[in-house]
Amino acid sequence: MSWGKLLEPDLFLGDSILSLTPELVKENELKGLVLDVDETLVPLREIQVSEYLRQWVEQIRPVATLWLVSNNISEARIGGIARSLNLPYITGAAKPSRRKLRQAVTGMNLPVEKVAMVGDRLFTDVLAGNRLGMFTILVEPMVDPGEIMQTKHPVRSLEVWLSQILGASLAKKK
């Protein structure tokens, strides 16, 4: 598989994870979602989840098994977020390594092709999910409400630029 294809999400929402609806999950025949944490579920500096995210989890929970898989090694932060949502979690995933993603999929007891990797980064979340054969969903990063005017994400912008040079298409797919 080419680098371009490895960096190309199956679904690009063009919005935050909150726009991933139960209908979209069903439409793509998904039974499980592996969720990145930092900037996918909560802004990087936040330790608590928003009420909106809590409601989103409760809407998705009936249609898909959910696991949190984060590169972050902070047990206190990631574990606290996971416990507040009553979800299993894995820290220190070292994505794009597939090992911890495979562990989550095994824990779900689902075929890998029925599980989506959902994240805000191409070179970690999308690349890891595609390498494992998962459905991949790219979302826009969650921003801190106090930083709403600072929507620039230099690392994400560099990833998008590089992935397009390598042949990935990031056209919005709905």
N, C-alpha and C positions, 0 to 999 in steps of 0.2 A: 504494500500500500504506500502511495506517495505521501510525502510530508504534508502536502496541501490537503489531502483527504483525511489524514490523521488529525489535522487542526480544524477541520470543518464540522461544526455541530449539525446534528440532524434537525434541530429546531432552534432558531434564534428568535427569542421573544421580543427583543427591542424594548423591554421594560423590566421591572424588578420581578422577583419570584412571585410576588403577590398576584401577577397576571397569569400565572400557571393555574388554570382552572381544572376542576374535576373532569369537565367535558374534554379538555385537551388531553388529559391523562388517559381517559377511556378511548378517545379517538385514535391515539397512538398505541393502543393495546398494551399499556404499561400496567404492571402489577406492583412495582416497587420503585422508590426514588431514593437514591443516595444523594444527600444534600451537603454541599460545601457549607462552611459556617461564615468565616470572615468575609464580609462584604457581599455575601450571597444572602444570608439570613439577617445579619446584623452588621451595622457599621463597625469598622475595625476597633474603635476605642470603646464601644459599648459592651456592657457585661449583662445587660438585661434585654429581653426580647420585647418588642412592641405588642400592644394589644392586637394590632392588625395581623402580625405574624402568628400570634396565638390563634386567632380566628381562622387564618389560612390553614394552619396545621389541622384544625378540627374539621375543616371542609374537605381536605385531601385524605385524611386518615381512613375514611370508609372505603375509598377506592384504591389506595396504594399503601403498602408497607413503607415506612420511613426510617432511614438511618442517617445519622450525621457522621461524616468522615472529613476530618480537618487535618491540614498540614501543621496547624498550630500545636505546639507541645504543651500548652498550658492546661493541665488537668482541671485546675480551679475554674478557669474561664469557660472552656468548652464543656466540661462536665456540668457546670452550673447552668449553662444555656440548655444543654440536653435534658437535665433533670427538670428544668422549668417547663419544658415541652413534653416531658414524659416519653423521651425517645432514646433508643440505644445510640451509642457513639463510639468513635475511634479517634484518637489523637495521634499526632506524629505520623501521618500517612505517607509523607514524602512523595506526593503526587508529582510527576507523572508515573511513579511506580504503581504497579497494578496490585501488589500484594494485599494492602489493606482494603482496597475496593473489593477484591475477590473475597476477603474475609466477611465483609458486610453482605455481599450477595449470597454467600453460603449461609450466613445467619438468617437471611430472609427465606431460605429454602425455595428460591425461584430460579428459573432459567435466566442466564445472564442477559439474553436478548429481550427479556420482559422487564428489565430494570434500567432506569435512566440515571445517568450521572448529571446532576444539575449544579452548575456553578457559574461564576462570573469571569473565569480566566481560561484562556485558550491553551496556554502551555502547561497548565497543571490539570485542571478539571476536564476539559474537552479531550486533550491528548490522552490522559489516563483512561478515560471512559472508552474512547475509540480503540485504544490498544487492547482493551479487555473484550471488546465486542458489544459494549453496552450502547443503548440509545443515548445520545448526548444532547443536552439542552443548555444553551448559553443564555444567561440573563444579564441584565444591566446591574452594576454594583449598587448595593444599598448605600445611601449616603446619610451622614449624620445631619439631622434637621438643621443644626446650627451652621452647617457648611453647605447648605443647599445651593448657594451661588458658585461654589467651587466644584463644579461637576467634572473637572478634568482629572483623568486618571492616567498619568504618564506611562506607567508600566502597561496598563491595558492598551493604550494607544499604540505603544511600540509593538505589543503582541499582535494587534490587528494588522498593523502595517507589515510586519514580517510574515504573518500567515498569508496575507494576500500576495506578497512576492513569491511565496512558496506554492501558490496556486489554490489556496482555500477560498471558497465563496462564502461571504457572510451576509448574503442577501436575506432579508427577513422572510422566514418561512412560517406560514400559519395555515 
